[in-house]
């Protein structure tokens, strides 16, 4: 480093100026992109009956695709280091917000709704008359 740290923010993000960061950033974004697509496919197949969980994974997929593809594009076309940092900060911040701030209250409400439905179904099936048809509901055979 021959320049002050703030001077490097406006230099192109290349392998010659940032040898310790360039290839790890490129490799990490490609690996995370592939991992995110695999996780999305696995989790949405497992949770296909729970719309809220698949919505969250869709948010994570699109946010990750945009973030990691923008990083690959920025690294390939030698954007300024400040732009690469801004893309990483905005993308990872959005991923963390979606996973840990936006959806947990919705998950808690959804779990309470499922618990209420399980309780109501258990109560309904526990009454003996729930399984016996009354005389008024039988059809007459002709």
Buried (B, 14 or more C-beta within 10 A) or exposed (E): EEEEEEEBEEBBBEEEBBEEBBEEBBEEBBEBBEEBBEBBEEBBEEBEEBEBBBBBBEBBBBBBBBBBBBBBEBBEEBBBBBBBEBBBEBBBEBBEEBBEEEBEEEEEEBEEEEEEEEEEEEEEEEEEEEEEEEEEEEEEEE
